[in-house]
Amino acid sequence: MAAAKAGPRLPAGQLDGATYDYERPPAPASGAASQGAAQAGAAANAVPPEQRWLGRAFVHRLAAADPARPLPILVFLHGTNAAQIKYRWMGGGQEGDVRRIAAELMEAGRIPPMLVAAPSAVLPAAVAVARTSWPAFDLDTFLDATAARLRGVATLDRTRVVVAGHSGGGCNSAGGIATALRASTPVHAALVVDTCMDVDIALPLARSSPTTHVVVSWQTMTWARRPISDFRRAFQSGVEAHPAAPGVLRELEQLQPTEPMPHDAMVPLVLRRWLPPLLSPDAAPSVPCVSP
């Protein structure tokens, strides 16, 4: 892949791109419900509070060069958020920033220009407990809202949607990354990053579309007490019963972050490890299972 062209030098810490905020749209109103303010308000309230979110998308300078060119998109689902931090992992909080991780990869020429977007939970109770986080997350609605917000700025390539669920973002078998994989939009790849590793989520992951890459990564340095062996058996059994297409990944890997806070360090480690091969013709990474 050709190296990205160098842009003007930016002040330290400044992102070379633009960030766009938006909200989950209300459910479509029926003909009767669309008449009058009261009916419109009722239609807006038709979306359960736990399924509402604030959206944030990042368009790097390289991604904005041709607004009509369809670009791959990374959809990132954050984990539990008892601190009620808005836009966690997208500029809010101290754990990290997936915008910066993707920007570094683009600027180094390791991945093609791509979009980054993430929902941020509005109702604290919706992400207070890992195993019930992101109830019935609707990937199709999120992509529609993102595309509408970026209209005229950038275009989504819906054949190259990568969904990453970190921690509680991948713990709920009835929400989060599990329901994202059941969307009408085909998911190109699912990155399941240091989640609960429960058996009930192993089968939905293993039974993903035959054309969807699935990579499950975890560390045991700070989260060792999980049913990992049971998860592995259930996942492998599900893959045997529902095999992926030739060349499509069903990967389980234990990683060893070397940075402080290994649970959070898994996010940049996994994204740097897997985004380049998943967005190129190669299907397997050529980097070791440790932090750079």
Solvent accessible surface area in square Angstrom, and as a share of the most:
residue,aa,sasa,rsa
1,M,138,0.62
2,A,91,0.71
3,A,85,0.66
4,A,29,0.23
5,K,170,0.72
6,A,104,0.80
7,G,30,0.29
8,P,105,0.66
9,R,230,0.84
10,L,60,0.30
11,P,88,0.55
12,A,111,0.86
13,G,55,0.53
14,Q,101,0.45
15,L,29,0.14
16,D,23,0.12
17,G,36,0.34
18,A,44,0.34
19,T,52,0.30
20,Y,41,0.16
21,D,61,0.31
22,Y,24,0.09
23,E,120,0.54
24,R,41,0.15
25,P,54,0.34
26,P,78,0.49
27,A,32,0.25
28,P,135,0.85
29,A,48,0.38
30,S,69,0.45
31,G,58,0.55
32,A,78,0.60
33,A,27,0.21
34,S,66,0.43
35,Q,123,0.55
36,G,51,0.49
37,A,93,0.72
38,A,83,0.64
39,Q,74,0.33
40,A,53,0.41
41,G,33,0.31
42,A,62,0.48
43,A,13,0.10
44,A,46,0.35
45,N,103,0.53
46,A,62,0.48
47,V,8,0.04
48,P,51,0.32
49,P,69,0.43
50,E,62,0.28
51,Q,47,0.21
52,R,81,0.30
53,W,6,0.02
54,L,30,0.15
55,G,0,0.00
56,R,41,0.15
57,A,0,0.00
58,F,1,0.00
59,V,2,0.01
60,H,0,0.00
61,R,80,0.29
62,L,35,0.17
63,A,2,0.01
64,A,43,0.33
65,A,86,0.66
66,D,70,0.36
67,P,59,0.37
68,A,81,0.63
69,R,118,0.43
70,P,68,0.43
71,L,3,0.02
72,P,1,0.01
73,I,0,0.00
74,L,0,0.00
75,V,0,0.00
76,F,1,0.00
77,L,0,0.00
78,H,1,0.01
79,G,6,0.06
80,T,55,0.32
81,N,4,0.02
82,A,88,0.68
83,A,70,0.54
84,Q,118,0.53
85,I,47,0.24
86,K,130,0.55
87,Y,34,0.13
88,R,41,0.15
89,W,7,0.02
90,M,1,0.01
91,G,43,0.42
92,G,13,0.13
93,G,28,0.27
94,Q,179,0.80
95,E,46,0.21
96,G,30,0.28
97,D,18,0.09
98,V,0,0.00
99,R,24,0.09
100,R,93,0.34
101,I,10,0.05
102,A,1,0.01
103,A,5,0.04
104,E,89,0.40
105,L,6,0.03
106,M,2,0.01
107,E,79,0.35
108,A,64,0.50
109,G,8,0.08
110,R,95,0.35
111,I,3,0.02
112,P,22,0.14
113,P,30,0.19
114,M,0,0.00
115,L,0,0.00
116,V,0,0.00
117,A,0,0.00
118,A,4,0.03
119,P,1,0.01
120,S,2,0.01
121,A,16,0.12
122,V,74,0.42
123,L,63,0.31
124,P,50,0.31
125,A,71,0.55
126,A,6,0.05
127,V,1,0.01
128,A,55,0.43
129,V,89,0.51
130,A,21,0.16
131,R,125,0.46
132,T,80,0.47
133,S,0,0.00
134,W,9,0.03
135,P,33,0.20
136,A,46,0.36
137,F,10,0.04
138,D,52,0.27
139,L,1,0.01
140,D,34,0.17
141,T,26,0.15
142,F,0,0.00
143,L,0,0.00
144,D,74,0.38
145,A,12,0.09
146,T,0,0.00
147,A,27,0.21
148,A,47,0.37
149,R,100,0.36
150,L,0,0.00
151,R,181,0.66
152,G,68,0.66
153,V,39,0.22
154,A,6,0.04
155,T,52,0.30
156,L,18,0.09
157,D,21,0.11
158,R,84,0.31
159,T,98,0.57
160,R,71,0.26
161,V,0,0.00
162,V,0,0.00
163,V,0,0.00
164,A,0,0.00
165,G,0,0.00
166,H,5,0.02
167,S,14,0.09
168,G,0,0.00
169,G,0,0.00
170,G,0,0.00
171,C,3,0.02
172,N,14,0.07
173,S,36,0.23
174,A,63,0.48
175,G,0,0.00
176,G,0,0.00
177,I,0,0.00
178,A,1,0.01
179,T,22,0.13
180,A,0,0.00
181,L,26,0.13
182,R,147,0.54
183,A,23,0.18
184,S,102,0.66
185,T,13,0.07
186,P,84,0.53
187,V,7,0.04
188,H,43,0.19
189,A,0,0.00
190,A,0,0.00
191,L,0,0.00
192,V,1,0.01
193,V,2,0.01
194,D,0,0.00
195,T,1,0.01
196,C,1,0.00
197,M,0,0.00
198,D,21,0.11
199,V,65,0.37
200,D,86,0.44
201,I,1,0.00
202,A,0,0.00
203,L,57,0.28
204,P,38,0.24
205,L,0,0.00
206,A,0,0.00
207,R,130,0.47
208,S,10,0.06
209,S,48,0.31
210,P,75,0.47
211,T,88,0.51
212,T,3,0.02
213,H,22,0.10
214,V,0,0.00
215,V,1,0.00
216,V,0,0.00
217,S,1,0.00
218,W,3,0.01
219,Q,0,0.00
220,T,45,0.26
221,M,113,0.50
222,T,85,0.50
223,W,63,0.22
224,A,64,0.50
225,R,231,0.84
226,R,22,0.08
227,P,53,0.33
228,I,24,0.12
229,S,69,0.45
230,D,60,0.31
231,F,1,0.01
232,R,90,0.33
233,R,149,0.54
234,A,19,0.15
235,F,4,0.02
236,Q,84,0.37
237,S,64,0.42
238,G,2,0.02
239,V,32,0.18
240,E,141,0.63
241,A,71,0.55
242,H,84,0.38
243,P,89,0.56
244,A,26,0.20
245,A,32,0.24
246,P,137,0.86
247,G,60,0.57
248,V,28,0.16
249,L,27,0.14
250,R,38,0.14
251,E,58,0.26
252,L,30,0.15
253,E,11,0.05
254,Q,86,0.38
255,L,1,0.00
256,Q,101,0.45
257,P,1,0.01
258,T,99,0.58
259,E,64,0.29
260,P,117,0.74
261,M,132,0.59
262,P,17,0.10
263,H,45,0.20
264,D,24,0.12
265,A,9,0.07
266,M,0,0.00
267,V,0,0.00
268,P,24,0.15
269,L,7,0.04
270,V,1,0.00
271,L,2,0.01
272,R,69,0.25
273,R,17,0.06
274,W,2,0.01
275,L,0,0.00
276,P,17,0.11
277,P,11,0.07
278,L,8,0.04
279,L,17,0.09
280,S,36,0.23
281,P,142,0.89
282,D,96,0.49
283,A,35,0.28
284,A,67,0.52
285,P,31,0.19
286,S,114,0.74
287,V,62,0.35
288,P,91,0.58
289,C,58,0.35
290,V,61,0.35
291,S,9,0.06
292,P,133,0.83
